[in-house]
């Protein structure tokens, strides 16, 4: 890959060993790859062998000529990176320094594998994303949120019962009474939706899983819908009038009276670089039960 530039995205709240950063910077600098990183990571990088080898940019800046990004952190770091990389069509690869790492392709000891990207020896895994349009009582779009994992309707930090109507492609599925509802992509099915009792979906599926949070009815069960479905949440009510919509647990917007939420497939996608042959089921087994479960 001639003229290649890489963006390092470092979760500075994680403990990233100097030797890992050293190995990564050495690998790219020896291959004459331009290395960019955000200013917030300067201390981490310059404690290693990165002094003079990395161009630091502001948090709101983004180089025009980045070929791919390397994310050092966990799934949360990758999801946050997806929120801006998707708008620039830049693929990324994650190196796991978190607890689980469903989305991360590599562990810290696998950093040398990044050299394969420079040789073109990799695959791209394109993941669908969701848009949530928040509309006022007149139908005007107040705001649009985009998520890789999930869109969540909830009542904020204090659990109060919500009531809302749920429509799919114009068909009313019913009135729900619950602490909220999660609309998750297949990627997000192993996150909050799973904790709330939703099913696990293969990330290659074009699907949306709608999972009520602590529903107050035995009839309110999770539903898996076509990825092109349009989901609408209407007649949203809460006793305390404090209802929020969040995207990937990151952006929170308080709803006003009469607001509705329209959830649909986004035109944006997240591109993950894949270097290993492990399938989803193998990754799932290892992450949920640990590698010891593979032994007979």
Steps between C-alpha positions, in 0.01 A plus 500: 500500500703795372434838655329336794402697809357354819307665782568367850203533733607436859265462795706689758278369780633150435843382608682460169847344554790698353631188327174469306516860381872457422431193288221669309694818423811305404300282262346797317807726500718222355247467216505879437138537606391848610368486858239739640352509851276731696666747735338332801722195441828695493609398852436131434679502165797715600569278801572233242711516186258738331676833551558661162330216312135597553314810377255617768170660402222674690200305621279672241748457214520212258763445230363463147740225401453235771492147356381323815483539878637284781301518823677410824233428761188290541162476331398840637803659336415339167136611519603858576745494211225371271295815566744715300687249282173393335446855371840492330478143367819404685533133604645408838653212688478462877773377735330384817606647834150468646308233688313325218583630153234357267589757236877501544686290246830467685635459851809690614733210415374501139618851405744365239196380303426864412773476240268285290276802442789674325535194275131501415450169681171569676122499462246775565201428722231759427253551786163671472413795722175658617366854480253632756302807393347692788191683374290761673120500521482668156712230337811716466835324550670652805808281494640181346722260697706221343606179675700187425366303798163629611245775543345500848184667630512528880415727788852592599671414828181446702284201405145618427252305292462612139202453275538515121351367177733308271445492123693303238457605137176675594354199683430551870659216694345613826522725802798425721539569869865456593808677633590567137582327175818416306524494121826318428686403187639149472832650615330643809311181580786390728495828696216661700235305311653169612504617862131590469412151379525549125629235257852477359511573127778416256647840403481410131120518523311805383266519796379714788418351839236685704535410869275647772682584824332338803154487335193494724324245282572137414396576142778757446773286352808584292442506123748465215406712199633545150791743484305725262206529738393843621425505872302782661452572868195718561271615782798490737400569860678495834371608840808715565509628138872421470544285191830472316628352176863389491719373216764243598477621861674816389262769385198569719209718391208586723165471327235769513127435527360371172838391361525178302805291410549345155772231477627369167808373320764769462669579170826488697687180578791398721785316329703261714828355375517125548831312514398173662297209368301458823128499433239675713403187693859429600550859614171487690597177676840633602368836622203362693658191654873548460754302298508217756158391372659395170691220672350151510 
